[in-house]
Amino acid sequence: MMLASTPASSKLADNFFLARQPILNRGQRLVAYELLFRDAGAYNGAQVTDDTEATATVIAHAAELGMGQVVGDQMAFVNVDAVGLMSDFIRFLPNDKVILEILETVKATPEVLNRVRELKQAGFKFALDDVVGQSEDVQKFTPLCDVIKVDIKDMQPGTLPALARVLKNPGQKLLAEKVETVEEFQECMELGFEYFQGYYFARPVILSGKKISPSQMSVLHLLELLDRDASNSEIEQSVKHDALITLNLLRLVNTPAVGARQRINSVGHALMVLGRRQLRRWLQILLYVKNGGTQEFTSPLLQLATTRGKTMELMVEHRRPGQRVSADIGFTVGVMSLMDTLFSIHMREVLESVNVLDEVRAALLHRSGDYGAMLSLIEHIERGRDTRVLADMLHQLDLKPAELYAIQLAAIEWVTEYTRGI
C-alpha cells in the first residue's frame, strides 16, 4: 500500500520510512502512537534540507495514510514545527485522531501563539515536546497544551521530581518520554505522570525460577505438533485439553476476518476451516493474549510482536518471491522475538521449551543470519534511530526506503484487522 503523490510529497516520498512509537497509560494499555516520519535520504544521497518542503511532506504523508489504518483505535501524535503550524496544509490532518506535537525548536511568538489558539478553536489538541525545564517558551505554551511531554533522558540528574511538581496541573496530562527501564517507569508513576513513551515494556525482566504458565505450555505443545506434521485427530485432542484455547479458537473462526459462511461450533470443523498455516499463526499470537479479553487489543506487547511478525513475513515475500515457507519462518522470528519479555525468562530458556530451526535460533539469540538482519532493521526502525545506519541496513538487505514503507503500512493494516479478530 503506497501513498498517492501530491505536490508536497511526490519528490520526497521515496525517502521516508515510518517509526510508530507506542504511548501507554498508567494501566499499561495503548492509548496513542507517536508517528515519526524519518528521512532515509542517505540511502540515495537525497537529504532533505528545505524545512518547508520536509514539513509539508510529513504532513502530507500523515494525512494521506488514513489515521485509522496506522493507529487503529488509538490517537496519533504528529510532530509539527513553526512552518507546519503556520501552514494551511495542517488542516488536512483529522482533528479527532491527531494530537499536534509542538517541537522544542518552536518559539512562542505572538503569531505562533495566536495560530495555536486558532487551531484549538478548530478542534485540534496539542502536546508540548521535549520539555526539560521551565523556559519562557514552555510557560507560554503550557496553558494551550493538553499534554506536556517531559524528556526524562535529557534532564540534569535529580531534577525530574521538582519539574514534575511544577508542571502537574489539572488542565494538562504529563507524559514521560524516552522511558527505557521499568525503574524509570516506576519513578514516573510515583511522580504522577499519566502517559509513558519508550520501550521499557518490551525489555525482558528476568525472574529467577519463573516457569511458563500451563496454558502457554499448551500453546507451545500445539505448535510443536504442527511442526512435526501431527495428525488432525492428535491436534484436535490437544486443543480440546485446554478450555481457553478451545473457546478462543471457536471465537476466532466465527469472526468476519476468517469468513466462514456458517456458524462453527466444533473444534474439528474450526481446525478444518482455519487450516494449518492460519492455525500456527493464530497460536503464535495467542501466546500474547493472557486472558482472552478484548482489552488485549491494546496490549503494547501483542501489537509490537504481531507487527514485527507480519513486517518480517512481508519483507521475506518481497525479497524471496514465492518462498512461502521462508515467509512463515520470518513471521515466527518476529513474533518470538519478544517471548523472553512475555515469559520473564531468558531467550535461551524459551528456545529450550520449543523446537525451532537453527536459523530461527541464530536470529533470536544473536541477530545473525538473514532473519537476524531483518529483525535488527525492524528494531532499529521502532526506535527511530540514526537514519544513516538505517540506510546501510537497507542497502545490505537490498531494500529501498519506498519498499520498506509499503511493507510497514501493509503490516500495520493487517495487524489492526487481525488482532481485532482475536
Disulfide bonds with the S-S distance in Angstrom:
none
